[in-house]
Amino acid sequence: NGFPMCRKLIANYRSHPAILECFSALFYKNNLKPKGPKKITHSLIDWDVLPNKRNFPCFFHAIIAQDSYFPESGSLCNKSEADAIAHLIEKLHVFANQKGRGGLEMSDIGVIAPFRMQVILIRKVLRKVGMRDVRVGSVDDFQGKEAKVIFISTVISKDRPALKKMEDTANGIGIFSNPKRFNVAISRAKALMVVVGNPFILARKSWWKNILTYCISKKAYSGVDGRGEPNNEFLDIVQGSVLNLGGGETVDESMERASLYYSRERRWRIMA
């Protein structure tokens, strides 16, 4: 008919269906179909840390902690997130290498962070506990690559005018303002993806709000005071903020209420 033929590639040979659904819905109109080998994509569905153990190897691990900002470079780091990721990786490695399981090498694990200072910090933390073979890098470092397991450290725990200006520039801050880089970050994992971050900050970022909504709706949420319970007070605050169920409460008000809750409960710890 004189028009060039166009073939849409919809088969995905990399990711578990739960992970695939994250980016297929956001960027591919839900057209992608999972075709990856189940021996790999389903190899970690029974990890005992997973909040949703019904074939759902994807979750959001909430941490509300102070980040450190370096104005001279515009970079940030978050020690609590780095420690949490190291702790989760250690637990995952022990689990996956039990007798009778398929095993998991440290090189099978990747950690993505949007700021170079966080990349450096996570590498230091992992090396200190003997996990130097875990691959840690920025989104650009993982472009065109994949890993059996991906952890994403989102770092930011405080909105700053300087960061807002960076987000408004042409390149923005990687996974926060560039849809292509965000897509890269959430589409690298084969068998397990864990996002670590502050849910109230991420609720302000449209794509991340979608990820939060997805994880909460699937009961795939854990972290400080998560306790795996869908109706505890803290998770109600998160749901009210992220899912707009808080009776008109703003994100700032939700975050303040969460902080008051923490002060009262004294539960400043990682519950993984």
Phi, psi and omega in degrees: 000007177088352179261140179293143179284143179231123180251125180271126179270112184246349180280129176246119184259016184251303200257151170301146182306324180294325178285317180302322182300328180303306185269339177294318180292322185282323190238347185231021176053035179061025183272343184288141181242131181287122180230011182289156179294122184297334178302331178261307187295333182253016187286344184236020185290345181252018175303130187290349179275339183302127177297320178251106185266013180263069177058048182221078184275057182205128178203163177256126180251109187276135174221130173248104185212165183282134172263166178243127184251135180245094187299331182294330180248346183076014183262162179223160169216163183216102185296322181297320178293319179299315179295320180297317180295317178299318180296316180293320179297317179300315179295319179296317182296317178298315181298310187290341182254017172292155181302133179093352178262169185287341181089159179209120177276152176300328180288350175280353186251134176237146176235125180251132177225145185279349183237137182300323179297325178288322176302312180297316181296314180297320177300316180297315181298317181291320179296324182297332181252020173078025181241046185290343183277353174295134181277121182236130180192180177278176177301317180298326179295334183260002178302127179078005181244174179210167178208152178299322181230135176232129169251138177242119176262116185271343166075305192293129175235005179208129176284132180232145178304322181297321179291323178299319178296320179295322179295331183277352179284174184300317183271334179064199178251077173041249188288354181264331185227359180245109185299326180293318180290323176300316179299318177302313184301316186270005182240017181270338190278142175267309190244340183203135173227130179233123176259128181244127180177182179271113186295332183284325174290315183291337178296342179274350181257120192305313182291319180293327176299322177297318179296316178300313179302316180299311183294317180296318181295333180264008183056038180249057184229134177215190176120199182304119179063015176293314177057006179071004182263128185288344187240014179290164189300316183295315180295329174299321178295316179298312180299320179298324180281309186287319185263009179057043180250015188264024176062040178088001180293135179280167177299318179300318180293322178296318181295320178295320180294323177296320179296319177296322179298316179298316181301323182285320186271341181057046183249047180277073178210162178275126178247094184242000000 
